Amino acid sequence: MKQLLTITAAVSLISGICIAKDQMPIIQTKYTADPAPMVHNDTIFLYTSHDEDDADGFKMLDWLLFTSTDMVNWTEHGAVASLKDFKWHGRDNGAWAIQVVERNGKYYMYCPIHGNGIGVLVADSPYGPFKDPIGKPLVWQKEHWDDIDPTVLIDDDGQAYMYWGNPNLYSVKLNEDMISYSGDIVVHPHIEDYQEGPWLYKHNGKYYLAFASTCCPEGIGYAMSDSPTGPWEYKGHIMDHTPRTRGNHPGLMDYKGKSYVFGHSYDILRLETPDHHERRSVNAAEMTFNTDGTIKEVPYWKDIELKQIAPFNPYRKVEAETMSWGYGLKCKPIGFRNMTVTNIDNGEYIKVSGVDFGEKGPVKFRATVATDKGNKTDKNSLGYIILRAGSSEAKPFAIMPVKPTGSFDTYTTYTVNTQNKPTGIQDLYITFKGQGDNLFDFDNWELIK
């Protein structure tokens, strides 16, 4: 079994609720960085870059997608685009920070190909598939390697703007087709503490340019303007430089009446080793404003609480890769736009926060799993899925034996009755028990009233 650290300093639990001073990254099944949130149809679509598990320096090959409707429980959708979607560059590394925006029912992904400019992909769905509509870079200043970290804003009048650059800041006006631009590339005056990773954002009529501030370590700085083209006035930090992290990269959004800042840290890596590798993890925090529109400084991610903004409904088919915590587990694709939880070892668990069990609680638990150990006629269980409410050590309210299905490609659905039915809003712990490692794959689950 994978040796999980006792995370007393990182994740303290009081009745299963993560306390404020120990807020950890929102994704744990993969290393993620450069968060790019987009709101569509009342759902947060969080696109990220992806540090490989064996990365030492930057080893980044594709871009991932996660979704949420409550800010703490996130569903993994896997890679939605990669360097291979661009045929014109020939690079096998360098899938750096992106942003996705929607216009007229199309979804445009702006991607830096490190050393080869900025490309653009387009899709009919925010889930992809994304394709290259122009077969060449949208922007490439071949005299330098500044062309990274694109950010795009479509203003209220319909004009779209793209900013990018390290260490210099550039912008263009995009045409309505979103895959070409008009006019010259603008080089902006240096903004105090600006390093890279610009994020263009509009709130209450004011324009904000957030950015990764001068390395190292990087914080999240920002400037303001009354125009999307500047001039930009430096205002300070959304999150100050801190030795607890090395790099950062902002993504800002408004959602359900609140504003949020996303960034990244090395806090998941620190559960495994004190040594430095480029294996980052995305964090998020609520962001608030002063009366003059300036942003109140946000403490470091682990010193604040990211609050759930809506209860979680368990009385439907839930993808198993939906969780607020799942350290030690992995997710892999199975079929089109579907993922499964894998690498399940004895003692590991999925936490789903703020589950609304209702007044009476569930009467049944149903789950779909697969394993290649044994065959379907074997009667012996390979392991168990055990449900607890409120704490990972609470008395179980459902115990499901998992029997051999014959193959990891063969999924079987099991249903068991519940007991000690939980009620009200509590955290749900889906725990795994069995002999050895890689017990089974877990596709989806639901509670039944």
C-alpha positions in Angstrom: 0.0 0.0 0.0 1.2 3.5 -0.7 2.5 5.1 2.4 0.4 8.1 3.2 1.8 10.6 5.6 0.0 11.4 8.8 -1.1 14.9 7.8 -1.7 16.4 11.3 -0.1 19.7 10.3 -1.7 19.7 6.8 -5.2 18.4 7.2 -6.8 18.6 10.6 -10.3 17.2 10.9 -12.9 18.3 13.3 -16.0 16.2 12.8 -14.7 15.7 9.2 -14.6 19.4 8.4 -11.3 20.9 7.2 -10.5 23.8 9.6 -9.5 27.2 8.3 -5.8 27.1 9.0 -5.2 23.9 7.1 -6.9 24.5 3.7 -5.2 22.3 1.2 -5.2 22.4 -2.7 -8.5 21.6 -4.3 -7.1 18.8 -6.6 -5.1 15.9 -5.2 -5.3 13.1 -7.8 -3.0 14.9 -10.2 -0.5 17.8 -10.1 -2.1 20.9 -11.5 -1.0 24.4 -12.1 -1.9 27.7 -13.9 -5.6 27.6 -13.0 -8.0 29.1 -15.6 -11.6 29.3 -14.3 -14.5 29.9 -16.6 -18.2 30.0 -15.6 -20.7 28.4 -17.9 -24.3 27.3 -17.3 -24.0 27.8 -13.5 -20.9 25.5 -13.4 -17.2 26.3 -12.9 -15.0 24.9 -15.6 -11.5 24.9 -14.2 -8.8 24.4 -16.9 -5.3 23.7 -15.6 -1.8 22.9 -16.9 -0.5 19.6 -15.7 2.9 18.7 -14.1 3.7 15.0 -14.6 4.1 12.9 -11.5 7.8 12.3 -12.3 8.5 16.0 -13.2 11.7 17.5 -11.8 11.7 20.7 -13.9 8.7 21.7 -16.0 7.4 18.6 -17.7 4.0 19.6 -19.1 2.3 17.8 -22.0 -1.4 18.5 -21.8 -4.2 20.5 -20.3 -6.8 19.2 -17.8 -10.4 20.1 -16.9 -12.2 20.0 -13.6 -15.8 21.2 -12.8 -17.7 22.2 -9.7 -20.9 23.9 -8.6 -19.9 24.4 -4.9 -16.2 25.3 -5.0 -15.0 22.4 -2.8 -16.2 19.2 -4.6 -14.5 18.9 -8.0 -15.1 16.4 -10.8 -12.1 15.4 -12.9 -12.6 15.2 -16.7 -9.0 14.4 -17.7 -7.0 15.9 -20.5 -9.1 18.0 -22.9 -6.2 19.2 -25.1 -2.5 18.6 -25.5 0.6 19.7 -27.5 -0.3 17.1 -30.1 -3.3 19.1 -31.1 -0.9 21.6 -32.7 0.9 20.1 -35.7 3.2 23.1 -36.5 5.6 23.3 -33.6 7.3 19.9 -33.1 7.8 20.3 -29.4 7.3 17.4 -26.9 7.2 19.7 -23.8 6.0 23.2 -22.9 2.2 23.0 -22.4 2.2 26.1 -20.1 -0.6 28.3 -18.8 -3.8 28.6 -20.9 -7.2 30.3 -20.8 -10.6 29.3 -22.3 -13.3 31.8 -23.2 -16.8 31.3 -24.7 -18.2 33.3 -27.6 -21.2 32.6 -29.8 -21.4 29.0 -28.6 -17.8 28.3 -29.4 -15.0 27.7 -26.8 -11.6 29.1 -27.5 -8.5 27.9 -25.8 -5.4 30.1 -25.9 -2.2 28.0 -25.5 1.4 28.9 -25.2 3.8 26.6 -27.0 7.0 27.5 -25.2 9.4 29.0 -27.7 6.9 28.8 -30.6 4.4 31.5 -29.8 0.7 31.3 -28.7 -1.8 29.0 -30.5 -5.5 28.8 -30.3 -7.9 25.8 -30.3 -11.7 25.8 -30.7 -14.5 23.4 -29.6 -18.2 23.2 -29.7 -18.3 22.1 -26.1 -16.4 23.3 -23.0 -15.4 19.6 -22.6 -13.9 19.5 -26.1 -12.7 18.1 -28.3 -10.6 21.1 -29.2 -9.1 21.5 -32.7 -6.6 23.9 -34.3 -8.6 26.2 -36.7 -5.7 28.1 -38.2 -2.8 25.6 -38.3 -0.2 28.2 -37.2 0.6 30.4 -34.2 -1.9 33.2 -33.4 1.1 35.3 -32.1 4.8 34.5 -32.4 7.5 37.1 -31.8 10.4 35.0 -33.0 13.0 37.4 -31.7 12.4 36.3 -28.1 10.7 33.8 -25.9 8.3 36.2 -24.1 5.1 34.8 -25.7 3.7 32.8 -22.8 0.7 32.9 -20.5 -2.2 34.3 -22.6 -5.3 35.8 -21.0 -8.4 36.9 -22.8 -11.3 39.2 -21.9 -14.4 39.9 -24.0 -15.6 43.3 -22.9 -19.2 44.4 -22.6 -19.1 46.1 -26.0 -18.0 42.8 -27.6 -14.4 43.8 -28.2 -12.0 41.0 -27.1 -8.4 41.6 -25.8 -5.5 39.2 -25.3 -2.6 40.0 -22.9 0.5 37.8 -22.4 4.2 37.9 -21.6 7.2 37.3 -19.4 9.0 39.5 -18.5 7.4 42.1 -20.8 3.6 42.6 -21.1 1.9 42.6 -24.5 -1.6 42.9 -25.8 -3.7 42.8 -29.0 -7.3 43.4 -29.9 -8.8 40.1 -31.1 -11.2 40.1 -34.0 -14.8 38.8 -33.5 -13.7 35.4 -34.9 -11.4 35.1 -31.9 -8.7 33.4 -34.0 -7.1 36.6 -35.5 -6.3 40.1 -34.4 -6.2 43.6 -35.8 -3.6 46.3 -35.3 -0.1 46.0 -33.9 1.1 44.2 -30.8 1.2 46.7 -28.0 4.1 46.7 -25.6 3.0 48.0 -22.2 5.1 49.9 -19.7 6.5 47.8 -17.0 4.2 47.3 -14.0 5.8 47.3 -10.6 6.5 43.7 -9.4 5.2 42.2 -12.7 6.8 38.9 -13.7 4.4 36.7 -15.8 1.0 35.0 -15.8 -1.3 38.0 -16.5 -5.0 37.5 -15.9 -7.4 40.2 -17.3 -10.6 40.6 -15.3 -13.5 43.0 -15.0 -15.5 43.6 -11.8 -18.1 46.4 -11.2 -16.9 48.4 -14.2 -13.2 48.3 -13.2 -10.5 46.5 -15.0 -7.9 44.4 -13.2 -4.7 42.8 -14.4 -3.5 40.2 -11.9 -0.2 38.6 -12.3 2.5 36.4 -10.8 4.8 38.9 -9.0 8.5 38.9 -9.2 10.2 35.6 -8.5 11.3 34.1 -6.2 9.1 33.3 -4.4 6.2 34.7 -6.5 3.1 36.3 -5.1 0.0 37.4 -6.9 0.1 41.2 -7.6 -2.4 43.3 -9.5 -2.9 46.6 -11.2 -6.1 48.5 -12.1 -7.4 50.7 -14.9 -10.5 52.4 -16.2 -9.8 50.9 -19.6 -9.1 47.4 -20.9 -6.0 48.8 -22.7 -4.6 50.6 -19.7 -2.7 52.6 -18.5 -2.3 50.2 -15.6 -1.7 51.4 -12.0 0.0 49.0 -9.6 -2.1 48.4 -6.5 -0.2 45.8 -4.5 -0.8 42.1 -3.8 -3.8 39.8 -3.8 -1.5 37.4 -2.1 1.9 38.5 -0.9 5.3 36.8 -1.7 5.8 34.0 0.8 8.6 31.5 1.4 6.0 28.7 1.8 5.7 28.5 -2.0 8.0 29.1 -5.0 5.7 30.1 -7.9 2.2 31.3 -8.4 -0.2 32.0 -11.2 -3.6 33.8 -10.8 -7.0 33.1 -12.2 -9.9 35.3 -11.1 -13.7 34.8 -11.4 -17.1 35.8 -10.1 -19.5 33.0 -9.2 -22.9 33.0 -7.4 -22.4 36.5 -5.9 -18.8 35.9 -4.7 -15.4 36.5 -6.2 -12.5 34.1 -6.1 -8.8 34.0 -6.8 -7.1 30.8 -7.9 -3.4 30.1 -7.7 -1.0 27.2 -7.1 1.3 25.9 -4.5 3.6 22.9 -3.6 1.5 21.8 -0.6 0.6 18.4 -2.0 4.3 17.8 -3.0 5.3 18.7 0.6 3.2 15.7 1.8 5.6 13.5 0.0 9.0 15.2 0.1 10.8 18.4 1.3 12.8 18.4 -1.9 11.9 20.8 -4.7 10.3 19.5 -7.9 8.0 21.3 -10.3 4.9 19.5 -9.2 2.3 22.1 -8.3 -1.3 22.0 -7.1 -4.1 24.4 -7.6 -5.6 26.4 -4.7 -8.5 28.8 -4.4 -9.8 31.4 -2.0 -12.6 33.9 -1.7 -11.6 37.4 -2.7 -13.2 40.6 -1.4 -12.9 44.3 -2.3 -12.6 47.6 -0.6 -15.1 50.4 -1.3 -12.7 52.0 -3.8 -12.5 48.7 -5.8 -9.1 47.7 -4.6 -8.7 44.0 -3.5 -8.2 43.1 0.1 -5.1 41.0 0.5 -5.7 37.3 0.8 -3.6 35.3 3.3 -1.7 32.2 2.2 -3.9 29.4 1.1 -3.4 27.2 4.2 -4.3 30.1 6.5 -7.9 30.6 5.2 -11.0 28.6 4.7 -12.5 27.9 1.3 -16.2 27.6 2.1 -18.7 25.4 0.3 -21.4 27.5 -1.2 -24.1 24.9 -1.9 -24.9 21.4 -0.4 -24.0 18.4 -2.4 -26.9 16.2 -3.7 -26.1 12.5 -3.3 -29.4 11.2 -4.7 -28.3 10.9 -8.3 -25.5 9.1 -10.2 -22.3 10.7 -9.0 -19.0 10.2 -10.8 -16.5 8.6 -8.4 -13.9 11.1 -9.5 -16.0 13.8 -7.7 -14.4 14.7 -4.4 -13.0 17.4 -2.1 -10.2 15.1 -0.9 -8.7 12.0 -2.4 -5.0 12.0 -1.7 -3.3 8.8 -2.8 -5.9 8.0 -5.5 -5.6 8.5 -9.2 -8.1 8.9 -12.1 -7.9 7.6 -15.6 -10.1 7.9 -18.7 -12.5 5.1 -19.7 -14.4 5.9 -22.9 -15.4 9.3 -24.2 -15.7 12.0 -21.5 -15.7 9.5 -18.7 -13.2 8.8 -15.9 -12.7 6.2 -13.2 -11.0 6.3 -9.8 -8.0 3.9 -9.8 -4.9 3.0 -7.8 -7.2 2.2 -4.8 -5.3 0.8 -1.9 -6.5 -0.4 1.5 -7.3 2.4 3.9 -7.7 5.2 1.3 -10.8 7.2 1.0 -12.8 9.7 -1.0 -14.2 12.7 0.9 -17.3 14.5 -0.5 -18.0 17.6 1.5 -21.3 19.0 2.7 -23.5 16.1 1.5 -27.3 16.7 2.1 -28.6 13.4 3.3 -32.1 14.9 3.9 -34.4 14.3 6.8 -34.7 10.5 6.5 -31.3 9.5 5.0 -30.6 6.9 2.3 -32.0 3.4 2.2 -29.6 2.0 -0.4 -26.1 2.5 -1.8 -25.2 1.6 -5.4 -21.8 1.6 -6.9 -20.2 0.5 -10.2 -16.7 -1.1 -10.0 -14.3 -3.3 -12.0 -11.3 -5.5 -11.2 -9.3 -8.2 -13.0 -8.7 -10.4 -10.0 -10.6 -13.7 -10.2 -13.8 -14.0 -12.3 -17.5 -13.2 -12.0 -18.3 -16.6 -10.5 -16.0 -16.2 -7.5 -17.9 -15.7 -4.3 -15.1 -14.3 -2.2 -14.9 -10.5 -1.9 -11.8 -8.7 -3.0 -12.5 -5.8 -0.8 -15.1 -3.4 0.5 -16.5 0.0 -0.1 -17.5 1.4 3.3 -19.6 4.6 3.8 -19.2 6.9 6.8 -20.7 10.3 7.6 -19.1 13.1 9.5 -15.7 11.4 9.9 -13.5 8.8 8.3 -13.6 7.0 11.7 -17.4 7.1 12.2 -19.6 4.0 12.4 -20.3 2.8 8.9 -23.8 3.2 7.4 -23.2 1.0 4.4 -20.7 -1.8 3.7 -20.5 -3.1 0.1 -18.5 -6.2 -0.7 -16.7 -5.9 -4.1 -16.4 -9.2 -5.9 -14.3 -10.0 -9.0 -15.7 -8.8 -12.3 -13.1 -10.6 -14.4 -11.4 -7.6 -16.0 -10.6 -4.0 -15.3 -12.6 -3.3 -18.5 -15.7 -5.1 -17.1 -17.8 -3.0 -14.8 -20.5 -4.4 -12.5 -23.0 -2.5 -10.4 -23.7 -3.6 -6.8 -26.4 -2.4 -4.5 -26.6 -2.8 -0.7 -29.0 -1.6 2.0 -27.9 1.1 4.5 -28.1 1.1 8.3 -27.6 3.9 10.9 -28.8 6.2 8.2 -27.2 9.7 8.3 -29.3 12.8 8.0 -28.8 16.5 7.5 -25.7 17.9 5.9 -22.5 16.0 6.7 -19.3 15.1 4.9 -19.3 11.7 3.2 -16.3 9.4 3.5 -16.2 6.6 0.9 -13.5 4.3 2.4 -11.8 1.3 0.8 -10.7 -1.9 2.5 -9.0 -5.0 1.2 -5.8 -6.9 1.0 -2.9 -5.3 -1.0 -2.9 -2.5 -3.5 -4.9 -1.6 -6.6 -8.0 -3.3 -5.3 -10.5 -2.2 -7.9 -11.5 0.7 -10.2 -14.5 2.8 -9.1 -16.6 4.4 -11.8 -19.7 5.9 -10.1 -22.1 5.8 -7.1 -25.5 7.0 -5.9 -27.6 7.0 -2.7 -31.2 5.9 -3.0 -34.0 7.3 -0.8 
